[in-house]
Amino acid sequence: MPSKAWQLNAAWILAATIAADLDAWTRFLLLHHEPELAAAGPETLRMKLYHLPARLTAHARRRVLHLDRTWPWARAFTTAWQRATQLPPPT
C-alpha cells in the first residue's frame, strides 16, 4: 500500500476502483465498435485514447478540440465522444 495510514490506503483503493470502473464502462458503452480497443487493458486505453494529440482552443465562447488528423485513433475517439454525448442522463 502507498501509505501507512489506513484512511489514505482506503481512499487510494477507492480511487483505483473508480478508475477501473470508468475504464470498463468506457469500453462497454463507447468502444464496442472498435474490437481492438473494446478488449484493451487500461494501459492500452491510456496510451491510445486518453493521451491524445490535440489542442483545446476557445472561439466565440465555445471550446473547440482540434485533433491531429494523422493520429490513428482519431476516428475511434470521435465516435466514442459522440456516443458519450448521446447517452441518456442518469435517473
C-alpha positions as CSV (number, residue, x, y, z in Angstrom):
1,M,0.0,0.0,0.0
2,P,1.2,3.6,-0.7
3,S,0.8,4.8,2.9
4,K,0.9,3.6,6.5
5,A,-2.3,5.3,7.4
6,W,-5.4,3.2,6.9
7,Q,-7.6,6.1,5.7
8,L,-5.2,7.1,3.0
9,N,-5.0,3.5,1.8
10,A,-8.8,3.2,1.7
11,A,-9.0,6.4,-0.3
12,W,-6.3,5.1,-2.7
13,I,-8.1,1.8,-3.2
14,L,-11.4,3.6,-3.8
15,A,-9.8,5.9,-6.4
16,A,-8.2,2.9,-8.2
17,T,-11.6,1.1,-8.2
18,I,-13.4,4.1,-9.6
19,A,-10.8,4.4,-12.3
20,A,-11.1,0.7,-13.2
21,D,-14.9,1.0,-13.3
22,L,-14.7,4.1,-15.6
23,D,-12.4,2.2,-18.0
24,A,-14.7,-0.8,-18.1
25,W,-17.8,1.4,-18.7
26,T,-15.9,3.3,-21.4
27,R,-15.1,0.1,-23.2
28,F,-18.6,-1.3,-22.8
29,L,-20.6,1.8,-23.8
30,L,-18.4,3.8,-26.1
31,L,-15.8,1.5,-27.7
32,H,-17.9,-1.6,-28.7
33,H,-17.5,-0.6,-32.4
34,E,-13.7,-0.9,-32.1
35,P,-12.8,-4.6,-31.3
36,E,-9.1,-3.7,-30.6
37,L,-10.0,-1.0,-28.1
38,A,-13.0,-2.8,-26.6
39,A,-10.8,-5.6,-25.4
40,A,-7.8,-3.4,-24.4
41,G,-6.5,-3.1,-21.0
42,P,-6.1,0.2,-19.0
43,E,-2.5,0.8,-20.2
44,T,-3.5,0.4,-23.9
45,L,-6.5,2.7,-23.5
46,R,-4.3,5.3,-21.7
47,M,-1.7,5.2,-24.4
48,K,-4.1,5.1,-27.4
49,L,-7.1,7.1,-26.3
50,Y,-6.6,9.2,-23.2
51,H,-3.2,10.7,-24.3
52,L,-4.5,12.3,-27.4
53,P,-2.5,14.7,-29.6
54,A,-4.9,17.7,-29.7
55,R,-5.3,21.4,-28.9
56,L,-8.1,22.9,-26.9
57,T,-9.0,26.4,-28.1
58,A,-11.7,28.9,-27.3
59,H,-13.7,30.6,-30.0
60,A,-16.9,32.5,-29.7
61,R,-17.3,31.5,-26.1
62,R,-17.1,27.8,-27.0
63,R,-14.3,25.3,-26.5
64,V,-13.1,23.5,-29.6
65,L,-10.9,20.4,-29.6
66,H,-8.6,20.2,-32.6
67,L,-7.5,16.6,-33.2
68,D,-4.4,15.6,-35.2
69,R,-5.8,14.1,-38.4
70,T,-2.9,11.7,-38.8
71,W,-3.5,10.2,-35.3
72,P,-4.5,6.5,-35.9
73,W,-7.3,6.5,-33.3
74,A,-8.9,9.9,-34.2
75,R,-12.0,8.2,-35.7
76,A,-12.4,5.9,-32.7
77,F,-12.1,8.8,-30.3
78,T,-14.6,11.0,-32.2
79,T,-17.1,8.1,-32.4
80,A,-16.7,7.4,-28.7
81,W,-17.1,11.1,-27.8
82,Q,-20.3,11.3,-30.0
83,R,-21.7,8.2,-28.3
84,A,-20.9,9.7,-24.8
85,T,-22.7,12.9,-25.6
86,Q,-25.8,10.9,-26.8
87,L,-26.1,8.8,-23.7
88,P,-29.3,9.5,-21.7
89,P,-28.9,11.3,-18.4
90,P,-28.9,9.1,-15.3
91,T,-32.2,8.9,-13.5
